[in-house]
Amino acid sequence: MHTPLTYSSFVAVGDSFTEGMSDLLPDGTYRGWADLLAGRLAARAPDFRYANLAVRGKLIRQITEDQVEIAAALGADLVTLVGGLNDVLRPKCDVDEVCALLEAAAARLAPTCRQLVLMRSPVRRGPVATRFLPRMEQLFGFVEELAERHGALVVDLYGAEVLSDPRMWADDRLHLTGEGHLRVAEAVWQTLGLPAESEWTSALPPAIRPGWRARRGADLRFTREHLLPWIGRRLTGRSSGDGMYRPGVWTYPLGAPADDD
């Protein structure tokens, strides 16, 4: 009988998607798919260790420079590397350079862990996604090639229709809801060959389309609270993650500090 693998340590590398926005907890912190996955892995390994190095707003160069060496030094059994989407959603982007940086990150991390996991990120369908679709598809195609070269697994979230459903996305239309993060955690779990606990690709119940007034109100709130601040940061060269730092130390799931052994 096949016994599923046990992972005793896990490091997550990336941007806001991996940090956990917008899976908000009552205390104001974010949880997200990586923390959810870590909690499930911890239940199978008593001495489990976990570090989430991801920071919102980071571009692939920043991820490579600020997180990859720390992750490599920790020497985890499992490493997830997700990045590049923030780059391709900017007006000016050299996708070949993004791919080269992602290649460098994967090449550094793969030899230091038992299993490297890459992702084709989920995307909320709409005008923004349509505009940048060729770039995203170039990046996601490269992820497949990269995985073959470095023995990595690929979680195909981009190809999952349910994750393009607007109800899976928070009010900012950039980050998944708690339900979305639950499904990503299950997708990674199954990709690792662990026994399924749910069908993460199952469709949501049929939606009731809001009326015109409700839709316009939602669009106005989105523009005022999310879109205009996002444009302002782009114009001034700022990022939502400026000044944020995730220490490169082991933590238990959900961010509680671990004792040094």
C-alpha positions, 0 to 999 in steps of 0.5 A, a space after each residue: 500500500 502506498 504511503 503518502 509523503 510526509 514533509 517536515 518543513 515548508 518554506 513559501 516564497 512569493 508576493 501577496 498571493 502567498 502572503 495570504 491577502 485577502 484571507 483576513 483573520 479576526 485579529 487583522 492578520 492574513 492567513 492564506 493558502 500557504 498557512 492553511 497548507 502548513 497547518 495540514 502538513 503539520 498535522 502529519 509531522 510532529 516536528 514540523 517547521 514553516 516559514 512564509 517569506 512572501 511580501 505583498 507587492 514584490 516583483 520577481 527581482 525583489 523576490 529573488 534578491 530578498 527571499 530566495 537565499 533565505 529560503 535556500 539556507 533554511 533547507 526545507 523539504 518543501 518550497 513553493 515559489 510563485 512570482 512574476 504576475 505583479 511584473 506582467 501586470 505593469 504597463 512596461 514589462 520585459 517578460 523574458 527578463 521576468 522568466 530569466 529571474 524566475 529561472 534563477 530562483 528555481 535553479 537556486 532553490 531546487 537543489 536545496 529542497 526535496 520538492 519545489 512547487 511552482 504555480 500558474 497563478 489564478 487570474 480574475 477574468 476581466 478587462 485587465 486580465 484580457 489586456 495582459 493575457 499574452 504576457 501571462 500566457 508567456 509566463 505560465 508557459 515558461 513555468 511548465 518548461 521550468 518545472 521540467 528542467 528542475 524536477 518541480 511540480 506545477 499547480 495549474 490554478 490558471 486553468 481552473 475555471 472556478 478560480 476565475 469566478 468573480 465570487 472567488 475574489 475580494 473587493 480589490 479584485 486582485 486577491 482571492 477570498 478565504 474560499 479561494 485560498 482554501 481551494 488553492 491549499 487543497 490544489 497544492 495538497 493534491 499536487 503533492 500526492 496527498 489524499 484529497 479532502 475536497 474537490 477544489 475545482 468544483 463550481 460554485 452554485 449558479 450566481 444571481 446577477 446583481 442589478 445595475 445599481 448594485 453593480 455600478 455601486 460596486 464599481 465605484 467603491 472599487 475605483 475609489 478604494 482600490 484602483 485609484 490607490 493602486 494607480 497612485 502607487 504605480 505612478 510614484 514607484 511605490 509598493 504596498 509592501 514597502 517597508 515590510 519584511 518577513 524574517 527568515 526564521 522558522 515559525 509554526 503555522 499561522 505565524 507563532 514563533 518557534 523555539 530554537 532547538 
